[in-house]
Amino acid sequence: MALCCPFILTGQVMTRLNLNMWGLPGTPEEVRNTFRVLSYIWILYEFLRVFSAPGVFSYGSDEDVAVNYIRSLLAIFMVIFQMVLWYRTRKAIRERDNIPNDTCCGVSNDCCIPFWCTCCAVSQMARHTTDYNMNSAMLCSTTGVRTPSPVMIV
């Protein structure tokens, strides 16, 4: 899941941590919708990315230039949005578990690690928020596990 769909797993981790879709502590209603809203955003992004690929409708025309510009803006937005979510989610885990904030070249590891190895960072966040030996994973659930996740003390 962390390799193919890190954005979906992030939504599940955020739900376990009671974070809203912006990666901030949320009300029960906001938290209940976190996974669903992030899943819709990811599906919409992938749909637009695939169907706005160059040459899908017209090859080599001026329309391709405009479509590529819009497609690039969408990609930049998604990268920034994902980095903010990963930073806030890692920060919430660090604060909850009293993990010290290390830096890499003066920048918080909460930014560096997701940027350089997204699947590793998302897997680590998932392992910090539930015990997969006690709770089996479930792909299409709001928390990613079959039973409610107990608080895991590390």
N, C-alpha and C positions, 0 to 999 in steps of 0.2 A: 504494500500500500504506500509506503514512504517513497518508493522508487517511482512508481507510475502515477500516483495521485497524492502528492504531498499536501496539496491544498485541501483535499477532502479530509485527510488524517488530521491536519491542523484544526479543522472545524470540530472534529470529534474531541481532540485534546482540549480545545478552548471550552467546549461544553462541559467536560469533566472539571475544568477549573472555574466554572461559573463566570466565563467571560462573554461579552456580547460580540457582535460581528466586527467591532472595531478593536478588539483585543483589550477592552477595559472591563472592570467589574460591572456586571449588569443586573437588572431586575430578573426575577424568575421568568417572566414572559420573554424578555430579550434573550436570555440564555437558552430558553426552549427553542428559539428560532435560529440560533447561531449556525448550527450544522446545516439546516435547510437553506438558509439564505446564502451561505458560502458555497454550497453545492450548486445552487442555481447560478450564481455568479460564474463558477468554474465551467459549468455546462454551456452557458451563454458565450463565454469567452472562447471556448474551444470551437463552438459552432461558427462564430464569427471569424475566427482564425482560419478555419478550413475553407469556408465559403467565400472568403475574401482573398484567397491566394491568387497571385498573379496568373493571368491566363485562364481563369475559370470561366469568365464570361466573354472577355475580349482580349486577345493577345496583342501586345505592343501598341495599344491605343493610349490616348491621353487619360482615359478612364483608369488605366492601370496605375498611373502616377498618383492620382488622387486616392485610389483605393490603398496603395502602398503607404501613402502618408497617414491615412486614417488607421491602417493596420499597425503601423509603427507606434503611433500615439497610444493605441489600445495596449500594445505590448509593454510600453514604458509605464503606463498606469498600472498594469497588473504586476509588474516587477516591484514597483514602489509599494503598492498595496500589500503584496505578500511579504516584503521585507519588514514593513511596519508590523504586520500581524505576528511574524516570527519573533521579532524583537520584543514585542509586548508579551507574548506568550512565554518566551524564555525568561523574561524578567519576572513575570508572575510566579513561575516555578522556582526561580532563584530566591525570591522573597519568601515564598511559602516554606521552602525547605532550608532556609538560611545558608544558601550556597554563596560563597564569596564571588564578587564580580571581577574576573580577570580581564586583562586587556591584551590586545594584539596590535602592536604599533600605535598605541594610544587610543585605539578604538575598542569599545566593549565587545567581548566575545559573543554577546547576544546579537550583534550585527555581523561579525566576521564569519562565524561558523555557518549560519544559514546561507550566507552568500557563497562561500566556497564549497560547501558540501551539504546541500539542502536535505537530501535523503538521510544523511547521518544525523543532522540536527533534529529533524522531525521524528525519527526513530527514537532518539534519546528523550525527546519530550514525551513521547507516548509511553516509554518505559518508566519514566518518572511519575506518571499520573495513574498508573494501574499496574497490578501484578498479573501478567499474562499467564502465569502458572496456575493462578486461582480463577481467573476470568478469561474464558476463551474469547478470541477476537471474533467480531461480527462486522462484515463489510458495510452493510447499509443500515446502521443504527446510529442514533445521534451521538452516542458515546464511544462507539467502536468495540464495545464488549457486550456479552450476553447478559450479564448481571450487573446491577449497580456497582460502580467502582467504589471500594473502600478507600479511605485516605491512606496513602502509602507513606510510611515514615522511613526515610533513608538514613 
